Amino acid sequence: MESTQRKTKNIVEKGEKQLAIGEGPQYTQARGEKMQKDFSHFDEEGNAVMVDVTEKQETFRSAVASGFIQVNEKIIDAIQHRTMAKGDVLGVARVAGIMGAKETSRLIPMCHTLLLSGCTVDFRVDEEQRRIYAWCTVKTRGQTGVEMEALTGVSTALLTIYDMCKAVDRNMVISEIRLEEKQGGRSGVFRREEKRPREK
């Protein structure tokens, strides 16, 4: 009994706060400080926080994200000829992608609410590989970047394609959603070396 009490007791040792519960993992102040240093969404105690950007200057920011959905020949044909029962698949997916980008802060807990100055969603149908590629480009002038908005936008667009085509085939697979490039902010410019061609 005494041993169990010792294991579950809160311990303060060498200036570090430790929480010991049975034999589980321990949290230490030092670990929290390391998390804060390595990841900006944690405070010194390891709690999740929204990054404070109050003192940052507003600058131009942009980001492009892409991904694709693997489909069958029947879906490719229906999309190109606009014969899918639910309507114009890519037209609806484009609007959904833009809406998704605008709603990012409602979906991703620590994202800031941003006023987007531009958002586009583009597609390329690859008949040979039976893939539909999507790109989402987002722009703003603000204190933080729009990478998450671009990633959310392209994800929403591809999910919408799945929703509109699932009656034909549920074997579709959404793959390789990734950031292609970003501009602005302290980290500067990022461009992925291996780019996906928008035109074949």
C-alpha positions as semicolon CSV with decimal commas, in nm:
position;residue;x (nm);y (nm);z (nm)
1;M;0,000;0,000;0,000
2;E;0,277;0,236;0,102
3;S;0,463;0,153;-0,221
4;T;0,157;0,239;-0,434
5;Q;0,116;0,570;-0,255
6;R;0,476;0,658;-0,328
7;K;0,428;0,585;-0,699
8;T;0,124;0,808;-0,733
9;K;0,260;1,096;-0,529
10;N;0,344;1,426;-0,701
11;I;0,719;1,486;-0,671
12;V;0,911;1,809;-0,686
13;E;1,280;1,739;-0,734
14;K;1,572;1,957;-0,848
15;G;1,339;2,238;-0,952
16;E;1,159;2,018;-1,206
17;K;0,789;1,943;-1,173
18;Q;0,722;1,572;-1,217
19;L;0,392;1,392;-1,233
20;A;0,413;1,021;-1,158
21;I;0,104;0,804;-1,197
22;G;0,174;0,438;-1,128
23;E;0,435;0,313;-1,374
24;G;0,320;0,546;-1,657
25;P;0,536;0,805;-1,840
26;Q;0,653;1,104;-1,642
27;Y;0,608;1,468;-1,740
28;T;0,887;1,704;-1,644
29;Q;0,926;2,080;-1,668
30;A;1,246;2,027;-1,866
31;R;1,057;1,812;-2,118
32;G;0,791;2,083;-2,148
33;E;1,055;2,347;-2,215
34;K;1,209;2,127;-2,485
35;M;0,867;2,082;-2,647
36;Q;0,819;2,459;-2,643
37;K;1,156;2,504;-2,812
38;D;1,099;2,236;-3,078
39;F;0,728;2,293;-3,138
40;S;0,570;2,639;-3,127
41;H;0,224;2,507;-3,032
42;F;0,329;2,406;-2,678
43;D;0,400;2,621;-2,374
44;E;0,677;2,555;-2,119
45;E;0,452;2,310;-1,933
46;G;0,367;2,109;-2,244
47;N;0,015;2,250;-2,285
48;A;-0,119;2,304;-2,636
49;V;-0,149;2,674;-2,721
50;M;-0,223;2,897;-3,017
51;V;0,096;3,079;-3,119
52;D;0,084;3,448;-3,028
53;V;0,151;3,646;-3,348
54;T;0,049;3,985;-3,207
55;E;0,392;4,143;-3,255
56;K;0,449;4,005;-3,606
57;Q;0,432;4,237;-3,906
58;E;0,174;4,172;-4,176
59;T;0,340;4,044;-4,492
60;F;0,235;3,870;-4,813
61;R;0,192;3,495;-4,765
62;S;0,107;3,222;-5,015
63;A;0,101;2,844;-5,027
64;V;0,026;2,570;-5,277
65;A;-0,075;2,215;-5,183
66;S;-0,157;1,920;-5,404
67;G;-0,282;1,562;-5,396
68;F;-0,464;1,310;-5,610
69;I;-0,739;1,053;-5,603
70;Q;-0,707;0,717;-5,777
71;V;-1,027;0,621;-5,961
72;N;-1,142;0,373;-6,224
73;E;-1,204;0,428;-6,596
74;K;-1,580;0,457;-6,553
75;I;-1,538;0,751;-6,314
76;I;-1,286;0,921;-6,541
77;D;-1,532;0,897;-6,830
78;A;-1,827;1,021;-6,625
79;I;-1,632;1,319;-6,492
80;Q;-1,505;1,424;-6,833
81;H;-1,850;1,393;-6,994
82;R;-2,031;1,531;-6,687
83;T;-2,264;1,234;-6,666
84;M;-2,223;1,160;-6,296
85;A;-2,564;1,143;-6,125
86;K;-2,472;1,410;-5,868
87;G;-2,368;1,660;-6,134
88;D;-2,049;1,843;-6,231
89;V;-1,795;1,666;-6,007
90;L;-1,499;1,897;-6,057
91;G;-1,712;2,211;-6,047
92;V;-1,857;2,115;-5,709
93;A;-1,518;1,994;-5,582
94;R;-1,361;2,329;-5,676
95;V;-1,617;2,522;-5,471
96;A;-1,580;2,274;-5,182
97;G;-1,202;2,318;-5,182
98;I;-1,233;2,696;-5,158
99;M;-1,487;2,663;-4,879
100;G;-1,263;2,416;-4,697
101;A;-0,967;2,654;-4,711
102;K;-1,181;2,933;-4,564
103;E;-1,297;2,710;-4,277
104;T;-0,952;2,578;-4,177
105;S;-0,944;2,748;-3,837
106;R;-1,271;2,574;-3,746
107;L;-1,122;2,232;-3,823
108;I;-0,759;2,258;-3,708
109;P;-0,764;2,369;-3,341
110;M;-0,453;2,589;-3,324
111;C;-0,486;2,758;-3,664
112;H;-0,547;3,131;-3,665
113;T;-0,854;3,274;-3,836
114;L;-0,722;3,442;-4,150
115;L;-0,873;3,677;-4,405
116;L;-0,780;3,510;-4,733
117;S;-0,720;3,744;-5,023
118;G;-0,723;3,468;-5,285
119;C;-0,794;3,097;-5,322
120;T;-0,802;2,880;-5,633
121;V;-0,847;2,506;-5,689
122;D;-0,730;2,343;-6,011
123;F;-0,753;1,989;-6,146
124;R;-0,579;1,767;-6,399
125;V;-0,733;1,440;-6,515
126;D;-0,473;1,174;-6,597
127;E;-0,653;0,914;-6,806
128;E;-0,349;0,688;-6,836
129;Q;-0,290;0,653;-6,462
130;R;-0,661;0,697;-6,379
131;R;-0,587;0,979;-6,138
132;I;-0,740;1,318;-6,073
133;Y;-0,482;1,562;-5,944
134;A;-0,582;1,871;-5,745
135;W;-0,395;2,187;-5,647
136;C;-0,507;2,452;-5,400
137;T;-0,338;2,793;-5,401
138;V;-0,405;3,032;-5,113
139;K;-0,292;3,392;-5,060
140;T;-0,320;3,643;-4,780
141;R;-0,153;3,942;-4,626
142;G;-0,119;3,863;-4,261
143;Q;0,091;3,764;-3,961
144;T;0,103;3,389;-4,021
145;G;0,123;3,151;-4,315
146;V;-0,149;2,978;-4,517
147;E;0,003;2,630;-4,557
148;M;-0,276;2,468;-4,356
149;E;-0,540;2,648;-4,559
150;A;-0,391;2,514;-4,883
151;L;-0,367;2,160;-4,742
152;T;-0,722;2,172;-4,608
153;G;-0,852;2,308;-4,937
154;V;-0,699;2,033;-5,150
155;S;-0,811;1,767;-4,901
156;T;-1,169;1,894;-4,909
157;A;-1,171;1,903;-5,289
158;L;-1,054;1,541;-5,314
159;L;-1,298;1,425;-5,046
160;T;-1,577;1,588;-5,245
161;I;-1,477;1,394;-5,555
162;Y;-1,496;1,077;-5,350
163;D;-1,839;1,169;-5,217
164;M;-1,980;1,246;-5,560
165;C;-1,839;0,929;-5,718
166;K;-1,872;0,670;-5,441
167;A;-2,194;0,527;-5,585
168;V;-1,990;0,411;-5,886
169;D;-1,685;0,280;-5,701
170;R;-1,584;0,285;-5,334
171;N;-1,231;0,161;-5,407
172;M;-1,107;0,515;-5,476
173;V;-0,794;0,613;-5,281
174;I;-0,684;0,967;-5,188
175;S;-0,304;0,988;-5,183
176;E;0,003;1,206;-5,137
177;I;-0,150;1,527;-5,010
178;R;0,148;1,754;-4,966
179;L;0,274;2,111;-4,954
180;E;0,428;2,211;-5,286
181;E;0,550;2,558;-5,200
182;K;0,508;2,848;-4,961
183;Q;0,625;3,208;-4,954
184;G;0,650;3,472;-4,685
185;G;0,722;3,474;-4,315
186;R;1,040;3,423;-4,117
187;S;1,113;3,084;-4,276
188;G;1,111;3,237;-4,624
189;V;1,048;3,036;-4,938
190;F;0,992;2,661;-4,957
191;R;0,962;2,477;-5,288
192;R;0,941;2,102;-5,323
193;E;1,213;1,975;-5,556
194;E;0,993;1,711;-5,721
195;K;0,704;1,906;-5,871
196;R;0,382;1,766;-6,011
197;P;0,318;1,895;-6,363
198;R;-0,015;2,073;-6,392
199;E;-0,028;1,996;-6,760
200;K;0,067;1,665;-6,915
